[in-house]
Amino acid sequence: MPRCPNCFAALEDDSPKCPVCGYVEGSPARELHHLHPGMTLAERYLVGQVLGFGMVGVTYKAWDTKLNTVVAIKEFFPDRAVTRTPGTKEVRPTLSEHEKYARGLRNFLNEARCLTRFSSARHIVNVFDFFEENATAYIVMEYLEGVTLQESLKGDDLRPDRAVDLARMICSALSDVHTAGFVHGAVNADNIFLCSNGDMKLIDFATVRAIREERGPWIDIYDLGSMLLDLLDGAEIPEQLGDALMKATADDPAQGFSSAAAFAQALPEKKIEKPTVPKPPKQVNKKLIAIIATALVLVIAVVSIAVPVYNNFIYTHLPKAQIDVWFSLPEDEEQAQRKQQAFEIIKKAFENAYPKVTVRLVAKSALSYPLELQKQASMNRLPALFESSGIADIDVLSKIVAMEGTLSRLQKDTARQEEPLQCLFVTDEAYQQAFEARKRLPLGFRAPVFYVNASLLQNALLKDGPVSDAVSLAGLLYENTGKFTYVSAERTTKAAFMYLFGNVNAQAIPPDPQGRELFLQGEAAAFFSDTADFPAIKTMKNVRLYPVGLSDSSDKKIPATFCDYWSIGKCTAKQLRCAEAFLCYLLSEYAQSNLYLFRSDAFPLNEDTFRKFQQIQGNAWQGFFGLNNQYLNHYAFSPSAED
């Protein structure tokens, strides 16, 4: 019997149009870069309709021609990192993403290998096969009919009795995962699949990682407890269930459950009916039933997350809440528009990832912003999250929440992955030393720069490209020009200059707060400042940029400054968690790329974004980064004086 090449429904005749899905034979895929219906993989699997796609890959319904059964195939196809000529199968990584693509492909294959270990586990999706082809990889899995837990609730709260039943099944799946030596790393309502036969499957193992001392089963147990607490919001929770959930979500793993089995044993002993999937109404025609059934069919391997979140780690679940996010707009109209658009993009992605959270953006001009915050603070109505650069009002500062929870979550969540989110300060001592009160979190940093006007110096003094010894450069410049200028004390201070270049006579540095203007007017040969002045100076002719560097044997540190600070205002517990999540999201590669890639006054703290920044703006910075990267470990971060 012939079958539709798109949904594989049996066809009673040779009609070119499928009566179930409406597919007309020969039609291309809806997204041209997806595999087209009718293509073959591994000389065995006939590709059909797309079931889901996102930032990591595409999932297809497929027909196994050897076993004559429907399967689901997940293709590694990371958005923005690959291309494909429409109508072909070959995948081509973009030139700038080769290394990242190779790393992601390895992780994808590791996910497949991990899943093959659980073929006999009742509550874990079954993987039949995986293979590499077309310069990418594929995972062949069982095809499940049903809905995710998130979709089954449709915004309603979870009943306590149903929560207990689900928790037991999920704990069973987690016990299998942990016994095999792994952590799932993304237990949430989108990854709990309720099958139409009443069973439950734990899906999406894209975040699975091997158990280590700093990354154990407690991560999954915490996520499960947190998810259930959020879904039970508003329900009357029985005491025994409440006690179990509170222990599961203990911040200290030592105070929580030692295993998923222990969590299951602590749940109330009560027979609970298995979860069911909503059935279509009886009084409809067969065609409508088929359409509804097709719409309800989801596949386990739908991409990790359909929108970009945290690249390497995620908040698995967030409660229903609305948070206000305030930020200031620069005076420059173009920069203001770009910043506004960046936050709109970030807000949309965040809300897509966490549909229960509503983010309300409030943008104010840089001139009125401090006064507006003071007004809100005087009424005890500070926004849940706000940009706090340059804010010195005591009333505002007294109502800021310490960042202990945010830092704790960052450090806890980075333990989920082999390749955690990497920022240039998050887990080291730099932040602790720079912000003892822990009431501000920076998103970017500025590095010291020697700007040199080559037109005022002898050509013999300047080498091609950056020099490796900035101290010698400082002495050489003074000997031949007799003067320096330095930026005013609001940012890079004279003390920092003297700390680095003590062999230069202090009198060589005129205490002139107009040093920047002197250099811009061509009256000074050299200008010791930082990256904040680059937008103005880059328009000058014959200007050379020299990063401030030290030899590996030096015991000194290079004074760099944090910038672009954010703080959390006093708010409800639910708003606090959502504000923490949004603030952490602002440090993700996706958010930082939108905020920093086209700025030239500051660098992003996210290391992946920092590397992209170098690729995009490398020419404008005259090779500055080639040498500057060697000095990152020598940087001593501190807040800028204005903050």
VOVOMI-174062 format. One record per residue (C-alpha): x negated, y, z negated. Coordinates in steps of 0.5 Angstrom, whole numbers, plus 500, padded with zeros to 3 digits. Example, Ala and Ser with C-alpha at 12.3 -4.5 7.8 and 13.67 -1.06 7.14 Angstrom:
475491484 473498486 
This chain:
500500500 497507502 496512496 495519496 488521496 489527491 493524485 493516488 500515487 503510491 506512498 512508501 510511508 505514512 507521511 502526511 505530504 505527498 512527494 509527487 503532488 505535494 498534497 497535505 492530507 485534509 487540505 480542501 480543494 483549490 476551488 472551495 465549491 469543488 469536491 474535496 479530495 477523499 470524498 466518495 461517490 457512488 460508494 465506490 469512487 474516491 475523488 482526487 485532484 481536479 483535472 479541469 473545470 469550466 462553464 459546464 462541469 468539473 473533471 476529477 482524477 478518481 480511484 475505483 476502489 472495486 477495480 483498483 485503478 485510476 479513472 476520470 470522473 466528470 461532474 455536471 456543475 454548470 458555472 453560474 447556475 449552481 451553488 454548493 456549500 464548501 466541504 459538502 457534495 450536494 449541488 443546488 441550482 439557483 432559483 433563476 436557473 432551474 429550468 436551464 439546469 434541468 435541460 443541461 442535466 438531461 443533455 449531460 446524461 444523453 452524452 453519457 448514454 451516447 458514449 457507452 455505445 462506443 466502448 469497443 471503438 479504438 479512437 473514441 474515449 471509453 465510458 465505464 459508468 454514469 450515475 446521478 447523485 448529489 442532485 447532479 450527475 457523473 460520467 466515469 471514463 478511462 484516464 488518459 495520459 497525453 496532450 490535446 492536438 492543440 497543445 502538442 503543436 504549441 503554435 506551430 503548423 501541422 506537418 502534411 504527413 502527420 495531418 494525413 495520419 491524424 485525419 484517417 484516425 479521426 475519420 475512423 472515430 467519426 465513422 463509428 459515431 455516424 454509424 451509431 446515428 449521431 453527429 459529434 458537433 465539435 471536431 477541433 484541435 482541443 477535442 483530439 487527444 494524443 495519447 502517450 502510447 501513440 494512439 488518438 482519441 476523440 473526446 468531449 461529446 457534450 455537443 453530440 446530437 442525433 442525425 437528422 435531415 438538416 443535421 448530418 455527417 457533413 457537419 463533422 466532415 466540414 469541421 475536420 477539413 476546416 481544422 486541418 486547413 487551419 493547422 496546415 496554414 503556411 505548410 506546402 500541402 500536397 495536391 491530393 491532400 489539398 483537393 480532399 480538404 477543399 471538398 471536405 469544406 465545401 459550403 454545399 453538403 451535396 458537393 462534399 464527402 458523403 461519409 467520413 470513410 469517403 473522406 479517408 479514402 480520398 487522402 493520399 496513400 502514404 505510410 505515416 508515423 503515428 503522432 507521439 507525445 513529447 517526452 520529458 528530458 532524461 537528465 532530471 531527478 525522479 521527482 521532477 519527472 513525476 511532476 512533469 508527467 502529472 502536468 501532462 496528464 489530461 482527461 478527456 472530459 475536461 469541460 466542453 469549453 473552458 470559457 463561455 462561447 455561444 451556449 448552444 453552438 460554437 465555431 470549432 476552429 479559427 485561423 491565426 488573425 488579428 481583427 480590429 473591432 470598433 464601436 461608439 461610446 454613448 455621451 453618458 459617462 456611466 453608460 459609456 464605461 459600462 459598454 467599454 467594460 462589457 466589450 473587454 469582458 467579451 473580448 477576453 472570453 472570445 480570445 480564450 476560446 480561440 487563442 489564435 485570434 487577437 481582437 483589438 478594441 477601438 472605442 470612439 465617442 459617439 460624436 466623433 465616431 462617424 467622422 472617424 469611420 469616414 476617414 478610415 473608409 477614404 483610406 480603404 482601411 475600414 476595421 474588420 468589424 464595426 458598429 454601424 448604427 447611424 452611419 449613412 456615409 456612402 463611402 463607408 457603406 460601399 466598402 461593407 461586406 454583405 452578411 451572406 457568410 455570417 447568416 450562412 454560418 449561423 444557420 449552418 451551426 444552429 443545425 448542430 444542436 437540438 437546442 440551437 442558439 435562438 434569436 428573434 430574427 436570425 433564421 426567419 424572414 424578418 431580417 431578409 425583409 428589413 435588410 435586403 442588402 444584408 450589410 448590417 446585422 442588429 444585436 437588439 430591438 425596440 418595441 412600441 410602447 404606450 406611455 400614459 400619465 395617470 395623473 392627467 386621466 380619470 382613474 376609471 380609465 386605467 385598469 390595473 396592469 396592462 390592457 389587452 386591447 391597445 386599439 380600444 385604449 387609444 380610442 378611450 384616451 382620445 375621447 377623454 383627453 382630446 390629444 396625443 403626442 407621438 415621437 418624431 419620425 426619426 424612430 416611431 412614425 406617425 404612419 405606424 401609429 395610424 396603421 395600428 390605430 386607424 379608428 382614431 381621428 388623425 387630427 388627434 395626433 399633433 405633428 409636433 416633433 417635441 412630443 417627447 418633451 411635452 410628455 416629460 413636462 406633464 403637458 400630454 396625457 399619452 405618448 406613443 413611442 418605443 422602449 428607447 424613451 424608457 430611461 427618461 420616462 421611468 423617472 416620472 411619477 404615475 406613469 403607466 406602460 402599455 405594450 402595443 398588442 393585437 388579438 391573435 385573429 388580427 391580420 396586422 403586424 406590430 411595428 418593432 425596430 431593430 437597433 445596434 447594428 454591426 457590419 464587416 469591412 473588406 478584409 482578408 479571408 482569415 480576418 473575415 472568418 474571425 470577424 464573422 465568428 466574433 459577430 455571431 458571438 455577440 448574439 450569444 447569451 453570454 455576450 448579450 447578457 453583458 451588453 443588455 441586462 442592465 440597459 433599459 432602452 433596448 431588448 436583446 435579440 437572444 431569447 435566453 438573454 431576453 428572458 433573463 432581462 425580464 427577470 432582472 428588470 421586470 419590476 421596473 417595467 411594471 408587468 410590461 413583459 407579461 403581456 408583451 411576450 404574447 405579441 412577439 410573433 406579431 412583431 414586424 421588424 424593420 430598421 429604425 429610420 435613423 439607420 
